[in-house]
Amino acid sequence: MISWNTLISGYAKYGPAEEALCLLEQMEMMGFPLDAVTYISVLNACGSKADILKGQYLHAKAIEDGFDGNVFVGNSLIEKRKNK
């Protein structure tokens, strides 16, 4: 799990953001659960590439997975929007 999050976080922060989202899909297909670190990274990747639809999907999935009360996940939802 740590390796997945490290790779996703690196691509989300330093690019290309699309690679972070591809890794997320691979992670999900292999059955790994997403945690707060995963959501933070991929939501930042969505913000970097302005992928609103994927961001909305991940926001809904984060709520479904019980991360709606996580302050750090919530901050990643508003951080990129604030900078635009």
ZINORZI-V896700 format. One record per backbone hydrogen bond with DSSP energy under -0.5 kcal/mol. NH is the residue of the N-H (numbers start at 0). CO is the residue of the C=O. If there is no record, write none. Layout:
nh->(NH:NH)
co->(CO:CO)
This chain:
nh->(4:5:6:7:8:9:10:11:12:13:14:18:19:20:21:22:23:24:25:26:27:28:29:30:31:38:39:40:41:42:43:44:45:46:47:48:49:50:51:54:55:56:57:58:59:60:61:62:63:64:65:66:69:70:73:74:75:76:77:78:79:81:82:83:83)
co->(0:1:2:3:4:5:6:7:8:9:10:15:15:16:17:18:19:20:21:22:23:24:25:27:26:34:35:36:37:38:39:40:41:42:43:44:46:45:49:50:51:52:53:54:55:56:57:58:59:60:62:61:66:68:69:70:71:72:73:74:75:77:78:79:80)
